[in-house]
Amino acid sequence: MTGQLIVSVSGIRDETCDGVAEFAAEMDRRSVPLSLLVAPRLKDKYRLVTDTATQDWLRGRRDRGDAIVLHGYDQAATKRRRAEFAVLPEHEARLRLLAADRVLEETGLRTRLFAAPRWVASPGAVSVLPGTGFRLLAGLTAIRDLAHGTTVRSSVLGLGDGFRAEPWRCRTLVLGAARAARRGRIVRLAITGKQLGKPGPRQALLDAVDLALHHDATPAVYHWPLSGGVSEVA
C-alpha cells in the first residue's frame, strides 16, 4: 500500500451534501475516489434513514467506485469532549455497531469497513468489530485488516473531526502530505463536510491532493482485504 493517496470525508448529511458533492466533482476531475465516512445519527436530531437525498447520493458515489465506511452510530449522544467509541466497553460497543449496521443495511449502504469518530476506538470496541461483521478498521495511526491480522501503519492528516482547522493547521496538512508522498508513503487525508464549506480548509485539501498526485501517489480508498503490511508512517 505504499505510495497511495486516500481521501476521506465525514459529516455527510442534508446540510453538507451539496458541498461534499462539489468536492467529489473536483476529485473526479483528478481521478481520485473518495472514502465516505457515514454515521446514522448526527447532532440536531439528524437521521440518515429520513434523508433520502443523501442516501441516493451516497449510493451513486459507491456505484462509481467510492467506499462507504461506517463512522459511528449516534455521535449526538456522545459527551462533547469525548469521541463516541473512544472509551466504550465491549457490550455497549457491540450494541452500537449492530444498530448502525442495521441502519446501513436498511438504506442500502452496508459496509464491512469502520472508522471510529475522531479515529479513536477503545480496546473493547476493537475486540467486537470482527464479531459484528467488520473486516477493516481505519484508525488514527494505522489501518488494520481484522480478519487477517495485517496492519499498515499510517497517520491521518485531517481538518475537523477532532483535528483543528486553523490556517497553521491547513499549512501543516499540505506540507505533511507533500512530505509523505515524496517519500513514497501512504497519504491519508480527511476532512468534514462542514470544513469543506470553508474556503481555507477546502483549498488546503485540494492543494494537499494535488501535491500528493504530483509526487506520484496512487489514488485509492479504504478497502478489504489489505494487500500487505508496511511499517511506514505518513
Contacts in CASP RR format, 6 or more apart in sequence:
PFRMAT RR
TARGET T0000
AUTHOR 0000-0000-0000
METHOD contacts of the structure
MODEL  1
MTGQLIVSVSGIRDETCDGVAEFAAEMDRRSVPLSLLVAPRLKDKYRLVT
DTATQDWLRGRRDRGDAIVLHGYDQAATKRRRAEFAVLPEHEARLRLLAA
DRVLEETGLRTRLFAAPRWVASPGAVSVLPGTGFRLLAGLTAIRDLAHGT
TVRSSVLGLGDGFRAEPWRCRTLVLGAARAARRGRIVRLAITGKQLGKPG
PRQALLDAVDLALHHDATPAVYHWPLSGGVSEVA
1 143 0 8 1.000
1 152 0 8 1.000
1 154 0 8 1.000
1 186 0 8 1.000
1 220 0 8 1.000
1 226 0 8 1.000
1 227 0 8 1.000
1 228 0 8 1.000
1 229 0 8 1.000
1 230 0 8 1.000
2 184 0 8 1.000
2 185 0 8 1.000
2 186 0 8 1.000
2 230 0 8 1.000
2 232 0 8 1.000
3 181 0 8 1.000
3 184 0 8 1.000
3 185 0 8 1.000
3 186 0 8 1.000
3 187 0 8 1.000
3 216 0 8 1.000
3 217 0 8 1.000
3 218 0 8 1.000
4 186 0 8 1.000
4 187 0 8 1.000
4 217 0 8 1.000
4 218 0 8 1.000
4 219 0 8 1.000
4 220 0 8 1.000
5 32 0 8 1.000
5 181 0 8 1.000
5 186 0 8 1.000
5 187 0 8 1.000
5 189 0 8 1.000
5 209 0 8 1.000
5 212 0 8 1.000
5 213 0 8 1.000
5 217 0 8 1.000
5 218 0 8 1.000
5 219 0 8 1.000
5 220 0 8 1.000
6 35 0 8 1.000
6 186 0 8 1.000
6 187 0 8 1.000
6 188 0 8 1.000
6 189 0 8 1.000
6 220 0 8 1.000
6 221 0 8 1.000
6 222 0 8 1.000
7 27 0 8 1.000
7 32 0 8 1.000
7 33 0 8 1.000
7 34 0 8 1.000
7 35 0 8 1.000
7 189 0 8 1.000
7 190 0 8 1.000
7 205 0 8 1.000
7 209 0 8 1.000
7 219 0 8 1.000
8 34 0 8 1.000
8 35 0 8 1.000
8 36 0 8 1.000
8 37 0 8 1.000
8 69 0 8 1.000
8 115 0 8 1.000
8 138 0 8 1.000
8 188 0 8 1.000
8 189 0 8 1.000
8 190 0 8 1.000
8 191 0 8 1.000
8 222 0 8 1.000
9 20 0 8 1.000
9 23 0 8 1.000
9 24 0 8 1.000
9 34 0 8 1.000
9 35 0 8 1.000
9 36 0 8 1.000
9 37 0 8 1.000
9 190 0 8 1.000
9 191 0 8 1.000
9 192 0 8 1.000
9 193 0 8 1.000
9 196 0 8 1.000
10 37 0 8 1.000
10 39 0 8 1.000
10 71 0 8 1.000
10 117 0 8 1.000
10 161 0 8 1.000
10 190 0 8 1.000
10 191 0 8 1.000
10 192 0 8 1.000
10 193 0 8 1.000
11 37 0 8 1.000
11 39 0 8 1.000
11 42 0 8 1.000
11 71 0 8 1.000
11 161 0 8 1.000
11 192 0 8 1.000
11 193 0 8 1.000
11 194 0 8 1.000
12 20 0 8 1.000
12 36 0 8 1.000
12 37 0 8 1.000
12 38 0 8 1.000
12 54 0 8 1.000
12 58 0 8 1.000
12 193 0 8 1.000
13 42 0 8 1.000
13 46 0 8 1.000
13 48 0 8 1.000
13 51 0 8 1.000
13 54 0 8 1.000
14 46 0 8 1.000
14 51 0 8 1.000
14 53 0 8 1.000
14 54 0 8 1.000
16 192 0 8 1.000
16 193 0 8 1.000
16 194 0 8 1.000
16 196 0 8 1.000
16 197 0 8 1.000
17 53 0 8 1.000
17 54 0 8 1.000
17 57 0 8 1.000
19 193 0 8 1.000
19 196 0 8 1.000
19 197 0 8 1.000
20 193 0 8 1.000
20 196 0 8 1.000
21 57 0 8 1.000
22 196 0 8 1.000
23 196 0 8 1.000
23 202 0 8 1.000
23 205 0 8 1.000
24 34 0 8 1.000
24 61 0 8 1.000
24 66 0 8 1.000
26 206 0 8 1.000
27 33 0 8 1.000
27 34 0 8 1.000
27 209 0 8 1.000
30 209 0 8 1.000
30 210 0 8 1.000
30 213 0 8 1.000
30 219 0 8 1.000
31 219 0 8 1.000
32 209 0 8 1.000
32 213 0 8 1.000
32 219 0 8 1.000
33 64 0 8 1.000
33 65 0 8 1.000
33 66 0 8 1.000
33 67 0 8 1.000
33 219 0 8 1.000
33 220 0 8 1.000
33 221 0 8 1.000
34 61 0 8 1.000
34 66 0 8 1.000
34 67 0 8 1.000
34 221 0 8 1.000
35 66 0 8 1.000
35 67 0 8 1.000
35 69 0 8 1.000
35 113 0 8 1.000
35 138 0 8 1.000
35 221 0 8 1.000
35 222 0 8 1.000
36 58 0 8 1.000
36 61 0 8 1.000
36 62 0 8 1.000
36 66 0 8 1.000
36 67 0 8 1.000
36 68 0 8 1.000
36 69 0 8 1.000
37 69 0 8 1.000
37 70 0 8 1.000
37 71 0 8 1.000
37 115 0 8 1.000
37 190 0 8 1.000
38 48 0 8 1.000
38 58 0 8 1.000
38 68 0 8 1.000
38 69 0 8 1.000
38 70 0 8 1.000
38 71 0 8 1.000
38 104 0 8 1.000
38 109 0 8 1.000
38 111 0 8 1.000
39 48 0 8 1.000
39 70 0 8 1.000
39 71 0 8 1.000
39 72 0 8 1.000
39 73 0 8 1.000
39 74 0 8 1.000
39 75 0 8 1.000
39 100 0 8 1.000
39 117 0 8 1.000
40 47 0 8 1.000
40 48 0 8 1.000
40 49 0 8 1.000
40 72 0 8 1.000
40 73 0 8 1.000
40 74 0 8 1.000
40 99 0 8 1.000
40 100 0 8 1.000
40 103 0 8 1.000
40 104 0 8 1.000
41 47 0 8 1.000
41 48 0 8 1.000
41 73 0 8 1.000
41 74 0 8 1.000
41 75 0 8 1.000
41 76 0 8 1.000
41 77 0 8 1.000
42 75 0 8 1.000
42 76 0 8 1.000
43 75 0 8 1.000
43 76 0 8 1.000
44 76 0 8 1.000
45 76 0 8 1.000
46 76 0 8 1.000
48 54 0 8 1.000
48 55 0 8 1.000
48 103 0 8 1.000
48 107 0 8 1.000
49 103 0 8 1.000
49 106 0 8 1.000
49 107 0 8 1.000
55 107 0 8 1.000
55 108 0 8 1.000
55 109 0 8 1.000
58 68 0 8 1.000
58 109 0 8 1.000
59 108 0 8 1.000
59 109 0 8 1.000
62 68 0 8 1.000
62 109 0 8 1.000
65 221 0 8 1.000
66 221 0 8 1.000
67 111 0 8 1.000
67 113 0 8 1.000
67 221 0 8 1.000
67 222 0 8 1.000
67 223 0 8 1.000
68 104 0 8 1.000
68 109 0 8 1.000
68 110 0 8 1.000
68 111 0 8 1.000
68 113 0 8 1.000
69 111 0 8 1.000
69 113 0 8 1.000
69 114 0 8 1.000
69 115 0 8 1.000
69 138 0 8 1.000
69 222 0 8 1.000
70 97 0 8 1.000
70 100 0 8 1.000
70 101 0 8 1.000
70 104 0 8 1.000
70 111 0 8 1.000
70 113 0 8 1.000
70 114 0 8 1.000
70 115 0 8 1.000
70 134 0 8 1.000
71 114 0 8 1.000
71 115 0 8 1.000
71 116 0 8 1.000
71 117 0 8 1.000
72 84 0 8 1.000
72 85 0 8 1.000
72 96 0 8 1.000
72 100 0 8 1.000
72 114 0 8 1.000
72 116 0 8 1.000
72 117 0 8 1.000
73 84 0 8 1.000
73 96 0 8 1.000
73 97 0 8 1.000
73 99 0 8 1.000
73 100 0 8 1.000
73 103 0 8 1.000
74 84 0 8 1.000
74 96 0 8 1.000
74 99 0 8 1.000
75 84 0 8 1.000
75 117 0 8 1.000
77 84 0 8 1.000
78 84 0 8 1.000
78 117 0 8 1.000
83 116 0 8 1.000
83 117 0 8 1.000
83 118 0 8 1.000
83 120 0 8 1.000
83 162 0 8 1.000
84 96 0 8 1.000
84 116 0 8 1.000
84 117 0 8 1.000
85 93 0 8 1.000
85 96 0 8 1.000
85 116 0 8 1.000
85 117 0 8 1.000
85 120 0 8 1.000
85 121 0 8 1.000
85 122 0 8 1.000
85 125 0 8 1.000
86 116 0 8 1.000
86 118 0 8 1.000
86 120 0 8 1.000
86 121 0 8 1.000
86 122 0 8 1.000
87 122 0 8 1.000
88 96 0 8 1.000
88 122 0 8 1.000
88 124 0 8 1.000
88 125 0 8 1.000
89 122 0 8 1.000
89 124 0 8 1.000
90 124 0 8 1.000
90 125 0 8 1.000
90 127 0 8 1.000
90 128 0 8 1.000
93 121 0 8 1.000
93 122 0 8 1.000
93 124 0 8 1.000
93 125 0 8 1.000
93 128 0 8 1.000
94 128 0 8 1.000
94 132 0 8 1.000
97 114 0 8 1.000
97 125 0 8 1.000
97 128 0 8 1.000
97 129 0 8 1.000
97 132 0 8 1.000
97 134 0 8 1.000
98 132 0 8 1.000
101 110 0 8 1.000
101 132 0 8 1.000
101 133 0 8 1.000
104 110 0 8 1.000
104 111 0 8 1.000
112 133 0 8 1.000
112 134 0 8 1.000
112 135 0 8 1.000
112 136 0 8 1.000
112 224 0 8 1.000
113 134 0 8 1.000
113 135 0 8 1.000
113 136 0 8 1.000
113 138 0 8 1.000
113 222 0 8 1.000
113 223 0 8 1.000
113 224 0 8 1.000
114 121 0 8 1.000
114 129 0 8 1.000
114 134 0 8 1.000
114 136 0 8 1.000
114 137 0 8 1.000
114 138 0 8 1.000
115 137 0 8 1.000
115 138 0 8 1.000
115 139 0 8 1.000
115 222 0 8 1.000
116 125 0 8 1.000
116 139 0 8 1.000
117 161 0 8 1.000
118 140 0 8 1.000
118 161 0 8 1.000
118 162 0 8 1.000
119 138 0 8 1.000
119 139 0 8 1.000
119 140 0 8 1.000
119 156 0 8 1.000
119 161 0 8 1.000
119 190 0 8 1.000
120 139 0 8 1.000
120 140 0 8 1.000
121 129 0 8 1.000
121 137 0 8 1.000
121 139 0 8 1.000
126 137 0 8 1.000
129 137 0 8 1.000
129 146 0 8 1.000
130 146 0 8 1.000
130 147 0 8 1.000
134 146 0 8 1.000
135 145 0 8 1.000
135 146 0 8 1.000
135 147 0 8 1.000
135 224 0 8 1.000
135 225 0 8 1.000
136 143 0 8 1.000
136 144 0 8 1.000
136 145 0 8 1.000
136 146 0 8 1.000
136 222 0 8 1.000
136 223 0 8 1.000
136 224 0 8 1.000
136 225 0 8 1.000
136 226 0 8 1.000
137 143 0 8 1.000
137 144 0 8 1.000
137 146 0 8 1.000
138 188 0 8 1.000
138 222 0 8 1.000
139 156 0 8 1.000
140 155 0 8 1.000
140 156 0 8 1.000
141 153 0 8 1.000
141 154 0 8 1.000
141 155 0 8 1.000
141 156 0 8 1.000
141 233 0 8 1.000
142 151 0 8 1.000
142 152 0 8 1.000
142 153 0 8 1.000
142 154 0 8 1.000
143 151 0 8 1.000
143 152 0 8 1.000
143 154 0 8 1.000
143 222 0 8 1.000
143 226 0 8 1.000
144 150 0 8 1.000
144 151 0 8 1.000
144 152 0 8 1.000
145 151 0 8 1.000
145 224 0 8 1.000
145 225 0 8 1.000
145 226 0 8 1.000
145 228 0 8 1.000
147 224 0 8 1.000
147 225 0 8 1.000
148 225 0 8 1.000
148 226 0 8 1.000
150 225 0 8 1.000
150 226 0 8 1.000
150 228 0 8 1.000
150 229 0 8 1.000
151 229 0 8 1.000
152 186 0 8 1.000
152 226 0 8 1.000
152 228 0 8 1.000
152 229 0 8 1.000
152 230 0 8 1.000
153 230 0 8 1.000
153 231 0 8 1.000
153 232 0 8 1.000
153 233 0 8 1.000
154 185 0 8 1.000
154 186 0 8 1.000
154 188 0 8 1.000
154 232 0 8 1.000
154 233 0 8 1.000
154 234 0 8 1.000
155 188 0 8 1.000
155 233 0 8 1.000
155 234 0 8 1.000
156 163 0 8 1.000
156 188 0 8 1.000
156 189 0 8 1.000
156 190 0 8 1.000
157 173 0 8 1.000
157 176 0 8 1.000
157 177 0 8 1.000
157 180 0 8 1.000
157 187 0 8 1.000
157 188 0 8 1.000
157 189 0 8 1.000
157 190 0 8 1.000
157 208 0 8 1.000
157 234 0 8 1.000
158 173 0 8 1.000
158 189 0 8 1.000
158 190 0 8 1.000
158 191 0 8 1.000
159 165 0 8 1.000
159 169 0 8 1.000
159 170 0 8 1.000
159 173 0 8 1.000
159 190 0 8 1.000
159 191 0 8 1.000
159 192 0 8 1.000
159 195 0 8 1.000
159 201 0 8 1.000
159 204 0 8 1.000
159 205 0 8 1.000
160 190 0 8 1.000
160 191 0 8 1.000
160 192 0 8 1.000
160 194 0 8 1.000
160 195 0 8 1.000
160 201 0 8 1.000
161 190 0 8 1.000
161 192 0 8 1.000
163 169 0 8 1.000
163 190 0 8 1.000
165 195 0 8 1.000
165 198 0 8 1.000
165 201 0 8 1.000
167 200 0 8 1.000
170 200 0 8 1.000
170 201 0 8 1.000
170 203 0 8 1.000
170 204 0 8 1.000
171 204 0 8 1.000
173 189 0 8 1.000
173 204 0 8 1.000
173 205 0 8 1.000
173 208 0 8 1.000
174 204 0 8 1.000
174 207 0 8 1.000
174 208 0 8 1.000
174 211 0 8 1.000
176 208 0 8 1.000
176 234 0 8 1.000
177 187 0 8 1.000
177 189 0 8 1.000
177 208 0 8 1.000
177 209 0 8 1.000
177 211 0 8 1.000
177 212 0 8 1.000
178 208 0 8 1.000
178 211 0 8 1.000
178 212 0 8 1.000
178 215 0 8 1.000
180 186 0 8 1.000
180 187 0 8 1.000
180 212 0 8 1.000
180 234 0 8 1.000
181 187 0 8 1.000
181 211 0 8 1.000
181 212 0 8 1.000
181 213 0 8 1.000
181 214 0 8 1.000
181 215 0 8 1.000
181 216 0 8 1.000
181 217 0 8 1.000
182 215 0 8 1.000
183 232 0 8 1.000
184 215 0 8 1.000
184 216 0 8 1.000
184 217 0 8 1.000
184 232 0 8 1.000
185 232 0 8 1.000
185 233 0 8 1.000
185 234 0 8 1.000
186 230 0 8 1.000
186 232 0 8 1.000
186 234 0 8 1.000
187 208 0 8 1.000
187 212 0 8 1.000
187 217 0 8 1.000
187 234 0 8 1.000
188 234 0 8 1.000
189 205 0 8 1.000
189 208 0 8 1.000
189 209 0 8 1.000
189 212 0 8 1.000
191 201 0 8 1.000
191 202 0 8 1.000
191 205 0 8 1.000
195 201 0 8 1.000
195 202 0 8 1.000
196 202 0 8 1.000
196 205 0 8 1.000
213 219 0 8 1.000
END
